[in-house]
């Protein structure tokens, strides 16, 4: 466990820092687990524990500051819980090898997303409350499936969809994103815990590192922080991609 923690914890700390300054920390935290060579399902499951801890702190902070639009959130949370439960259940039904092959497709796409993302979100005129609730709930369900199955980039995807499609202002979108993301994390984590896939000691330790990274990132935000974050994300994704290729090629020999 010590070897794994020495690899995972520093990268999860960086992931928390990235989340605070630019978002998308999951693009570093999940590969951090997978680089160690632990079984894929255990990596996805344990990453959910550390992500849940970090998201919980952020959600409480947003709730205290009254940034979460609860009238919309009460409809989105059940949809997020359902979607994430489905996604996590699908992930458990897929073999390690198939999951790795799927990740070989997802990684280049996420890398492209990191490189092309400009960090700015457009906002249209907000829709009526009824339409807002319906579309937001649908977004929560679909992204919930993605988060339960894989996860990295969930928060950013939610903000883009809530501002770009629903037309929410960035403050409301951020608040609703925290409520949805917390729900998807706890649902997926519950499924993985029931199925005995979570490495609890590693998850707990990594969770505290994630929280620390978030805190330091928020306090020590720098103007060029987003650029630094992208470099780290791409570096880790490249290492992870190469390792996956090597593992899959070894399986063919």
N, C-alpha and C positions, 0 to 999 in steps of 0.2 A: 504493500500500500504506500510505503514511503516514496518509492520511485515514481509511482503514478502522481502522488500529491506534488512532488517537486516539479513535475511537468505541467500539471493541470492548474495549480493554484496561481502561479505568476501570470499565466495566460488568461485565467478567469478574472484576475484583478484588472488586467489590461482591458478585458471585455467590458467590465463595469465602468472603467474610465471612458472607454469609447462610447458606451451607452449615454453617459452624461454629457459628452461634448458633441456627439454627432449622431448617435443612435446606431443600431445594427450590431450591438455587442455580441449577439448570438452567433454571428458569422465567425467569431473568434472562439467563443466558449465551447461550442459543440466540437469543432475540429480539435480543440485542445484535449478533449477526452479521447477522441478517436485516434489521435497520434500515438497515444500510449499503447495501442494494440489491444485494449480491452474489447470484449464482444460488443458489436454495434448496438444491440438492443439495450445493453446496460449503459452504454455511453449516452444514448438518447434519453434514457430514463433518469440517469443520475444528473444529467445537465438540467433536466426539468426541476430537480430539487433546488439546485443553486439558483436557477432562474426564478423560481417561485419565491425564494427568500428575498432576492433583490427587488422583484416586482411588488412584493407585499409592502416593503418599506416605501417605495415610490407611490403606491396607490394610497396608502395612509396619508402621506404628505399632501397629495392632490385632494383627497377628501377633506382634510382639515382646512385647506385653502379654498374649499368650495368650488373647485374647478371641474368636478364631475357632474354632468347634466343627468341627474338621477331619473328624471321622468323618461328619458330615452334609455338610460342604462338598464332599468328594470326589465325592459323587453329584450335587450341585447344579451344580457348575462346568461339567461337560460339557453339561448341559441348558441352562445359561445361554449357553454358547458357541454351541450349535446354534440356540437361539431368536433370539439377537441376529444371527447370520449370516443367518437367514431374513428377519428384520425389515429389515436393511440392504439385502438383495437386493430386497425388495419396494419399498422406498423408491426405489431406482435405476430401477425399471421404470415408475415413475409420473412423469408430466410435471410441470414446475414449476407449471403452472396448477392441476392437480388437487391437488398437494401443498399449495398455498396454500389451496384450497377446504377441504381436510381440516383445515388448521390453523385456519380460521375457526370450525370446530366445536369443535376441541380447546381453543382459547384461552379462550372463555367458561367451559368446564367446569373448566379449571385455575384460572381466576380465582375461580370459585365455591368450588372446593376450598380455595384459599388463604384466602378470607374466612371459611369455616366451620370450618376445622381448628382445634382447640383445643390441639394440641401434646401431648396426652396419649394414651397407648396402653394399652388394657386387656389384661390377660393372664389367660388361662384356665389350667386345670391342663394341664401339658404331656402330650402324647400319648406312646404307646409309641415306641421308637426306630424300628421298622420303618415305622409310620404317619407319623411325623415326617419320615423320609427321603423317602417317596413323595410326600407333600403338598408338602414343601419343594422337591423336584426339579420338580414340576409348576408350582409358583409361579415358580421360576427360569426355566423354559422360556417360560411365558406372558409374564411381565414382560420376559424377554429379547427377545422379539419386539417388544414395545412400545419398549424402549430402543434396539434397532437401528433401528427405523423413525422414532422421534421422540425420546423420552428424558427430557425434564424431569419431575422428581418421582419418578423411578425408585426412588431410595434410600428415600424416605419411604413409597412404596407397599409396598415390600418389608417394611419394619419393621412397618407396619400389618397386613399379611397374616400375617407370621411370628408376631406376638404375638397377633393376634386369632383366627386360624384354627388355627395349629399349637399355640399356647399357650406359645411360648418366652418366657423372661424377656428383659427389654430388652437386657441385656448380650450374651447369645448372639445375639439377633436382629440387633443392631448389627454384631457380628462377622461373622455369616454374610452380612449385607447387603453389607458391604464386599467380601467374596470374590466374591459373585455380581455385584455392580456392576462390579468390576474386570474380570471375565470378559466381561460384556456389552460393556464399552467397548473392550476389546482386539479382540474378534471383529468388531464393527462397524467399528472403525478399520481393521482389516486389509482388510475388504471394500472400504471407501472408498479406501484407498491403492492397492489393486490396480487399481481402476477410475479412478485419477487424479483423484479429486474433492477431495483434501485440499490446502488452501493451507498448505503446511508452514511457511514463515517466520512467517505470521500465527499459526498454531496453536501454534508453539513459544513465541513471545513472549507470547501470551495465556495459555498454560499456566503460565508463571512468575508472571504476575499473579494467576492463580487460586490458585496455591500460597501466594503472599504474603497474599492475602485470607483464606484458610483459617487461616493461622498467626496473623495479627493478630486475627481473630475469636475464635479459641480462647483467646488470651492476654488480650484485652480484653473478654471476655464481660460483658454488662450485663443487669440484671434485665429491662429492657424491650426487649431486643434483638429478640425475636421480633416484637413489635409494629412496630418500625421496619422489619424485614425484610419484613413483609407489605405495608407502604405502598410500599416500593420495588418489590416484585414487581408489585403491581397497577398502579403508575404505568408501568412498562416494558411490561407486557402491554397496557395501553390504547393506548400509543403504537404498539406493534407491530400491534395489531388495526386501528387507523385507517390505518396505512400499507398494510397488506394490502388493505383495502377500496379505498383510492385506486388501488393498482396494478391490482387486478382491474377496477375501473370504467374505468380508462384503456384496458385491453385490449379493452373492449367498444365504446369510442368509435372 
